[in-house]
Amino acid sequence: MRSARRTVWTGLGGVAASLALAAAGPTGTSAAFEEAPCGEDDLQCSHVTVPLDRTGALPGSVALDVRRLPAGAAPTRTAFVVLLGGPGQVASASAPALAADLGGVRGDRDLVLFDERGVGGSGALRCPGLLRPSGSGALGCATRLGALRGEFTTAADVEDLEAIRVAGGYEQVVLYGASYGTKVALEYAAARPERVEALILDSTVTPEGPDPLQLSTFAALPRVVRSVCSGGACRGVTADPAGDVRRLARRLGRRPLRGRFVDADGRRRRATLSPADLLTILSAGDVDPVLRSAVPAAVHAALHGDPAAFVRLRAQLGGRDSRAAAAGGINRARFVATTCEETLFPWDRTAPPATRAAQAGARIRAMPRKRYAPFDWSTVIAAGILPLCVQWPVASPAPAPVTLPAGLRALLLAGGEDLRTPLEDAQAVAARLGPAAQVVVLPHAGHSVLGSDVSGCANAAVVAFLSGTPPGSCETVERLLDPARPAPRSVGSVPPYPGLHGRAGRIVTTASRTVADAARRRLSERVQGTGVRRFGGLRGGTASIEPDGLRLHGYVYVPRVAVTGIIPDDTMRPIELRIQAHGASGRIRAGGGRVTGRIGGRRISVSTSRTSAAAASFERDAVRGLAASPLRVP
C-alpha cells in the first residue's frame, strides 16, 4: 500500500529518524485533514501536525500518520477511533485489515486510526540493541533519544488524539482501544468526557498500569491454567494443571531444567530453563491459542522426566521478539520509552540504578509470598520489565492520578485466559466507570479479544452495544483448540490404529500423531504471523512450509519413528508418507476415507471412519487453518 509519506519528525538532533523543522498552525494542529487515497479499501491518508513538546521547552513538531475510512451516505459527526497496543504498535501497517475487521461495527461513523508519535509513519524511532536481555540496551536508547525521550507518553498520545479530533471536525469519538490503547482511551475520557460517546475496551489496562510486579497476572494464573483444561478437556493429560505448574515452578526454583530441542536445521541443541522461562511460556499463551493448548501436557511431561515439549515451547518463543520487531509489529524504541518513562516502578524515579534495584528488591521481598506464588521474588524481577528500565534516566514528570468519569457508556471485552490483562483488571475498571459499563467475557479467549475471536460473539456484542441494545453473553463460546496430548515416549505406548493391530497398527497411529504435531506448530506460527518457513520436530528432523502444504523431512515426534512426506493444503489430495522405524518401515497413503500402504512388509487397508468421534475432533482441531487431514488421529 502506498501512502502520502514524507519526513515527519522534527526536533532535536541525535534521533535516528530524519529531523527537519516543520511549521505548525496557530493552534499546533492542521486546520483539517488534507487527504489522498491510500490506494486500496477506500482508505484516505493524511497527516496532522502537532507540537513535539506542548510546553514549548523543545522546538519542533511531528506529523501524525492518519488513516480514515469514510462512513456511508449519511455520516455522523462522530468518529470511531482505533487505538492499538504496545505501546508502539504500527497501525498504518495493518490499516486495511483493521478497516475490514472493524468496518462492520462502526455504524455510520468514520473509522479513524493513526500511528502514535515515534511509530510507523509518525517518525519511527530506532534504537539498535534493544533486544538485549538486560537494561543496557534501554540505556543506550535513552542516550540516543536525548531530551526527546520524555515526549513519548500516554499524556502526549491523549493530546495527539484530541488534535486529530479537532482536525477532522468531529464533535465526539467512540474509542476502541486494545491493550495499551485502552489506557489511552481511559485517559482521554478522563480528560475530555464530553467528547466521548462511548468506550470499547478490549483487554483492559488500568489507567495506573501496567503493573511492573504483575500482581494481577500472578493472582489470575491458577484460574487461567485451570480454564485451559475446563470441562474435562485434559482428561488423559493431567488431573491438576494448576498444581502441575506450581510443582514445576518450585522444582525449577531448586534446580534449572536441562533438555534439548531441535532447531530449524534439524540440529539438537541444549537448553537450560528457569522459573522465569515457565512464566514466559505461560504469558505467551495469551496471544497464541495453539501454544496455550500445549502447556498442560508439556508441563506434566516435564514433571515426569520428559522435558522435550516444554523445552521446545521456550525455544519456539526465543526468536519471536526479534522477528516481530523486524516485521514492524511493535516499535521497540517507542515501547521502551513509554514504559520506562511512565510506569509506576517500586523505586524513586530520581535515584541511581543501584539504589533503584535495591529499593525494588526490598519492596518485593517485603510482600507476602502468596502474592506471586508459586514463583519467588527473583522470578518476579527477571520475568518483568524491571531490568529493562532500571537504568533509564527519566526525563518527564511522574504521571498524574487519573479519575475516571462515572456514568460513561463503556463495553469491556475480556478474555478468560488472558494473563497479560486479566479479567479481574477489566472488572475493576468497570466498577470505577459505574453502572453504564458492561463486561463481556469470552471464557477461552486470550489477549486481544476482538482480533482473535472466530466465533463472532465479541463482534456482535460491539454492534449491539453501539446500537443501544444489551450485548449478549459469550460465556458459551467453545474453545478453539482442545489441549494437546502428551508426546509418547515410545511406539509401545501408542495404541494401534483402529482396525489394525500389532506394531504396524502402532506405527500408523504414530504417523497420524506426528502429522498432528507438525500441523499444530505450523498453525502456531500462522497465528503469530512470524513468517517462519521451517522448524524442527519434537525429537528430530524438520518440517517446511511449502506453497502447497506442509512437508515433513524425517520429522520425529515419537522416538525412533521418522516421518517424511507432504500434508497438502488441498483437502482433495491425499497425504503420502514414508515412515522409517526399526523393523516396521514403509509407506502409507491417507485419502478417500482410507489409509492404505505397507508397513514392515505387511499390507494395510483400513477406513478412517473407524476412529472415535473424540479422536476425529482432536485431529480436526490440530489441523484447523491448515487442511482437514484424512489421516485420523486415534
N, C-alpha and C positions, 0 to 999 in steps of 0.2 A: 504494500500500500504506500502510495506517495502522499506526502503532506507538505504544507507550506512551511517547511522548517527553515530556520535561519539562526544566526548566532543569538542566543537567548540570555546568556549570563553576562551581567555587567557588575563591576565592583572592584575589589582589591586584587592585587597580584598574588601569585602563589597557588592558585587553584588550577587544577588540570583542565577545566573547561575553558573555552575561549572567552576572554573578558574584553569588553569594549563598552564604554559608557553609552547608554541609550536614554533618550528623552522620555519623560513621563508627563502625563497630562496634569492639570492643576490639582486634581484630587488624587493623583498617584495611580489612576487606572485609565484604561482606554474608555472612550465615550460609549462604544458599542462594539459588538462583535463585527469584525471585518473578515468575512468567511470566504473560503474557497472549497470546492468539493474535494473530498479525500480520495475519490476515485472508485469507491465501492460502497454498497449498502446505504446509499443516500446520506452518509455521514458528511458533515461540514467541519472544516478545520479552521481554527483561528488562534490568535494569541492575545492574552490580556496582560498588559504590562503593569507590574506592581513594584513598589519600592523594595529594595533589598533589605533595608533596615528602616522600619517605620518610626524609629526615634530620631532618625537623621544622623546618628553618630557615624554610620558607614555610608559612603556615597554609592550611587548606582541603583540598578533596577534588574528585575528578572521578568522575562516574558513567559507566562504560563501557557503551555500547550493545551488547548481546549478542543474537545470534540463534541459535536452536537448532532443528535438525530432528531430532526424536526417532527413535531406531532402531526396529526392528520389535518383534516379540513377545518376543524374548529378548535384550535389550540387554546389552552388557558394561559394565564399569566403566572402559572406555577411550573417550575422545573423539577424533574425527577433527577436528582444529582447522585452519582455513584462515587463512593469514597472507598478505595481499596485498602488492603492491608499492608503489612510490613512492620514498621513504616518503610517506604521505598519501593512499593510495587509499581511497575510501569503500567499505567492504564492505557496509554496510546497503543502499546504493542498488542493488546487484546481487545481493542475497541470494537472491531467487527463482531467478535464472539460475544462480548458483553451486550452489544446492541441487539444481537439475535436472541440472547437469553433473557434480557430484561425488557425488550420491546413490547412484549405482550402484557406486562404487569404495570406499565406506567400510565395506562389510560390515555387521556388526551393531553398529556404533558410532554414537553420537550425532554428528551433524555440527554443529560449533560455529564461528561466525565472529563477529568484533566489529570495531567501528570503533576504531582507535587513538586514544589521547588527542589532542585537538586536531583531530579529523576527524569529519565527518558528525554522527551523533547523540551523539558523545562530546565535545561542546563545541567545535564547529568554530572554528578560528582564522580571523581575517580580517585581511589586510594589503593594503589597496588600494595599487596602484602596483608590485606585484611583477613585472608583465610588462615593466617597463623592461629594456632590454638590459644596462645597467651594474649595478654593485653598489649604486647609491644607493637603489634600492627595498628591497633587503635591509637596509640600514642603517636605513631608516625603519621596517621591520618589527621589527627588534631593539629600537628605541626604543619602539615601540608595545607590544611584549610585556613590556618591562622585565625584571625579575628572573625572570619565568616562562620566558624563552627557553631556560634551561638544563635544563628539565624535560621536553623532548621528544626523548629519546634512545632508542637501541636498548635500553640497560640498563633504562630505565623501562618499555619495552614488554615486556621479559622478565619483570619483576616483575608487571606487569599481567596477563600470561598466566598466571602462577602463581596470582594471586588468582582468576582465572576458573576454573582447575582446581579449586582448593580450594572455591570457592563451589558448583561443580557436583557436588562429591563424587566426582570421578574419581580413580582410582588412577594412571592413566597417560594419555598422549596420543600419538596419531600426528599428527605435524606435517607438513602440506602447506604449503610456502612457495613463493611465486612472486616472483622478482626480489628486492626488498628483504626480502620475507617470508622468504627463505632465510637472510638474515643474522640475523633474529630467531630463527629456528628453530635455527640453529647455536649462537648464544649461549645460548639456553635449554638446549640439550643439553649445552653445556659446563658450565653452572651446576648442572643437575639431571639428569644422565644416567639416574639410576634412575627418573625419571618419564617417560622417553621409550621407547615401544615401538618406534617406527621413525620415520625421517625420509624425506620425499619432497620433494626439492629440484628445483624447476623453474626453469631459467635462474639459475644459482647465482652469488651474490655472495660473495666471500671474506669471512671474518669481519673482516679488516682493511680491506675495501673500502667504498665504491667508490674506485678509484684516480683521484685528481684529474688525473693525467697521462695516463690512458687507455692505458698502455703495452701491456696485453694486447689492447686493441682494435686498435692500430696493428700489432701483430705478427700478428693474425689477418686483417687486411684483405685482403692478396693472396689468401689461401686462400678467403675468403668470396666475393670477386669472381669468382674462377675457378669456384667451385661453382655460381653462378647460371648459368654457361654450360657446365657439365659435360655430357658425353655428346653433344657436338656441337650443343647447343641454340642456340648463337649462330652457327651456320653461316649465312653471308649477312649477318651483322651485324658481327662482328669476330672476328679470329683470336687476339687477345691482349687480353682485357678488363682484366686487371690492369695490363698495360703502358699501355693507354689511360688508366686512372685515374692512373697515375704521370706520364704525359706531360701530362695536363690539369692536375694539381696543380702541376707545375713551371711550366707556362705561365701559370697564374693567379697564381703567386707573382711572376712577372716583370711581368705586366700584367693587371689585372682584366678579366673578360669582360663586355662590354656587349651587351644584347639587349632584346627586347620580349616581353611576354606579354599575353594578352587577359584582362581581368577579367570578373566575372560580369555586367557590364552591356554587354559587348562592346567596351569601350574598350581601345585598345592603350596599354600603359604601359611605360615604360623601367625597366630593372633593371641593376644592376651587381653581379657576383658575384665573390667572393674564394675562396681555398683553404678558408677556414672554411665557406663555403656548400657546397662539394663534400663536405666531411666531414659536414656536417649532413644532406645528402641521403643519403649512404651509411648513416649511423646510423639515419635514419628508416625505412629499408627493413627494419629489424629487426622492426617491428610492422605492416608493410604489404607483403604479398607482391606486390601489384599494382605498387606503386612500385618495389620491389626488382627486379621483372622488367623495368621500363622503363629502369633505369640504364645497362646496357651500350650500348644503341642511342643513348640521349641523350648519353652521354659521347663516344661515337665520332663522332656527328654534330657535336657542339660542336668537336671537334678538326679537323673538315673543313669548317668555315665555316658551319654551320647550328646556332646555339645555341638555337633555339626550344624544343625539347623539354626541354633542360637548364634553361633559364630558367623554363619552366612548372613543372617539378618544385619548384624553390625557392619560387616564388610560391604554389604549392599548399600548401606547408608553412607559409607565413608566418602564416596565421590560425589554424592548428590549436591552438596552445598556448592562445590566448585562448578558443577555442570549447570546448576540453576543460575549461578552468577554469570557464567559465560553466555547463557541464553537470554540474559537480560530480565529475568523474572523479578528479582529484587535488587535494587541498587544498594549494595552493602555499605557504601560510604554514608549514604543518607540514613540507613538503618542505624549505624553506629552513632552518628552524630546526634540523632534524635534520642536514641536510647540512653546514651551516656550523659546528655545534657539535662534531661528532664525526669529520669527515673528517680524515685524517692529511695535511694540506697540507704542501708543502715550504717552510714558514716557521715562525717562532717564534710560538706562539699568543698570546703576550703583547705582541708587537711592534705598533707603529702601522702603519696601512695602507701608507704609503710604504715602510717597511722590509720589510714582507711582500712587496710587489710586487718589490722589488729582490732579495730572497732567492729567490723563485720563479724569476725570470728567470735568475739566476745558476745555479741548480740545473739548469734545463732546458738552458741553453746549454752546460753542462759535460758533458752526456750525449752519447754517440756519436750522430751524426746518424741512423745506421741504425735507432735505436730508434723513431723516429717518421717515418722516410721513407715516402712522398715529400713529406711536409709539413715546414714549417720550424717553428722554436720559437715564432714569433709565432702560428701557427695552433693549436698545442697550447694556448696560453693562451686565445686568442679563442674556440675552439670548446668549451672545457671549463667547469668550474664555478669556476675560479679568480677570474674577475672578479666572480662573484656573491657570493663570500664574503670577498673581500679586506678589506672594511670592517667585517665583522661582529665586534662585541665579544663574545668568548667568555665564557659565564657558567658553564660546567661544567668539571670536570677532564677531562684527556685520557683517552680510553678505555683500559681496562686490556688487556693482551695476552690473547688467547683461546687456550686449549689445548683442542683438540677431543678428545673421548673416543674412544679407539681401540676398535674392535670393535662399535660401534653399527650396527645394520642401517640401511642408507640406500640409496635409489634416487635417482639424479641424472638428470634429463631435460635434454638439451642439444640446442639447435637448431644444425645445422651451419652455418647462415647468420646466426647471431646475432653481431653486433658489440658489443652493449651488455654482454652477459655471455658472452664467448666460450667455446667448448667447452673450451679449454685451462684456463680457470678451474675448470670442473667437474671436470676430470681431476685438477687439483692438490688440490682439496678432497677428492675421493675417496681420493687417496693418503694424506692426513692422517687420514682416518677409518678406514683399514685395509681388510683383505680382505673385510669384510662389506658394503662399499659398492660398488654397481654403477652404471655409467654406461650409459644408453641414449641413442643419438644418432639423431635424425631429420635426415637429411642436408640436406633442403631446407626445414627449418623455421627460423623466426627466433626472436624473443624470445617467451617465454611459450608453451611447447610444448603443454601440455595444453589451453590455451584456443584454440589456432589449428590443431591437428591435426585435419583432417577425415577422415583415414584410419581412426581408431580404434585405431591401433597403440600410441600412448602410453597411452591409457586401458587397453588390455589389459595393458600392461606393469605398470601400477599394480595392477590387480586380481590379476595373477599374483604380484607381489611381496608384497602383503598376505596372500595365501593361503599363502605359504611356498614357492611354486614359482618356478623361474628365469624372469625376464621374457624374452620373445623379442626378437630383434633387429628394429630398424626400419630397417635400412640400405637395404632395397629399396623403401621408400615413395617413390613418384614425386612430382615437383614439382607444385604446384598449378597453376601457370601457366607456359607457355613464355615466354621473353623476348620483349619487344615488338620489332617490326621498326623499322628507321629510317623516319622520315617522308619520303615522296617530296618532292622539291623542285619537281617539275613533272609535269603529266599525261603528258608524253612519256616519263618514266622509269618509268611504271606499265605492267605488261603487260596486254594485252587480256583481258577476261573469257573463260574457256574457252567455245568455241562461237561467239564473236563476234570481229570484227576491226576494225581502224581505230580512229578516235577514239571512236566510240560504245562500242566494247568497253573502251577505257581509262577512259572515264567511268564505266561500270558498276563496274569494279574500284575506281576511286577512291571511289565511293559506298559500296561494301562496306567498304573500309578506314576510311572516315570513321565509319561506324556502329560498327566495332570499337573505334576510338579513343575515341569518346564512351562506349561501354559499359565500357571499362576504367576510365575516370575515374570513372564512377558507382560501379563496384564498389569502387574505392579508397575513396571517401567512405563507402560502406556498411560496409566492413570496419572503418573507423575510428569509425563512429558519429558523424560530425561534425554531422549534421543539415543539411548543405549541400543546398540545393534548386535552385541554379542555378550554372553555371560557364561559363567561356569556352572557345571552341575553340582548337586549337593556333595557328591563324593568323588567326582571325576568327570572328565570330558567337558564339552561346551555345547551351547545352543546359539544359533544365529538367526536373527530376524530377517527374513528374505521378503522380496516383493510379493511372493505367492503364499507365504506361510512361515511356519517356524521349523527350522531344520536342526535336528539333533546330530551331534558328532561324538559318538562314543559316550553319550550322556549317562552318568551313573547316579541313580537315586538309591537303589538297594545295592549293597556291596557285591562286587564281582559280577554284576549284570550291566553290560554296556549296551546302550540302545542308539542306533543310527537310523535316520530316516526323516521324512517330511510330514508335518501336520499341516495340511493345506488350509488356507482361508476359505476356499470354495468348498462348501459342505457337500457338494455333489461328487467331489473327488475322494477316493479312498485314502486312508492312512496306510503307508507301506513302510515297514520297519525291518531292520536287520538286527538280530539280537546275538550278542556274544556272552555266553555263560558256560561255566565249567560243565561239560557233559550234556549241555542242552542248548546249544547254539542253533540258530535257524532264522527263518523269515516268516513274518505274518502280514496279512493284509486285512484291514478292517474297513468294511463298506457294504452298502446294500443290506444292512441288518445282520451281517455275519462276520465272524472272524475266521479266516482260513489260513492255511500255511503248513509249515513243517517245523517242528521243534525237536531237536535231538534225534532226528530220523523218524519221528512219529508224525503222521499226517493228522491235522486237526481241522475241524469244521464245526462251528457252534454258533447259535443265534445269540446276538447281543440282547435280545428281548428277555432272555432268561435271568438277567441280573435283577436285583431287587429295586424297588422304587427309590429307596434311600440311596442306593449306590448310583442310580441314574441321576438323581438330583445332585449328588456330590460332583459327579463328572460334569454335569451341565454348568454348575457354579464355577468349577475350576477353569473352564474354557470360555466363560462369558466374556464377550468382547473379542474373542478370537474366532472360533468356529465350533459349532456343535459337533463334537467328535463322535464318530460311530463306534469308537472303542470304549465300551462302558467300563467304569471303574468299580469293581466289587470291593 
